[in-house]
Amino acid sequence: MKPQVDALIGALAQTRRLLRKHGERFASARVEDLEARLASGDWTAVESAVSEATGGMGSLRDRGLSAAGGDAIAPDEEAAVNARLEVLVKEVERTAREAAAVLGVRLIR
């Protein structure tokens, strides 16, 4: 597999692990699906990864973890964990765009 795809899978895996650590099940399941699709050679997952990282309501970009929202996180952890999540989502976007360029995947965004 190309290094750019491996980097994207790695960024997705880190994001999924962070989400799951704090009890998030829905976005993490979508991320896990993207990882599996990429591992099987489904390059349409590259565009989906960009959409998850740059989209609006319901996307990874829109997701924040909070105790008030039912996530398994202490209120005093929220700022640091959400800052880390933001960094990971930006890494998903960056690596997805690099993978798209190498694979010749046309992106809408």
Secondary structure, DSSP 8 states (H G I E B T S, - for coil): --HHHHHHHHHHHHHHHHHHHTT--HHHHHHHHHHHHHHTT-THHHHHHHHHHH-STTSGGG----TTTT-S--GGGHHHHHHHHHHHHHHHHHHHHHHHHHHT-----
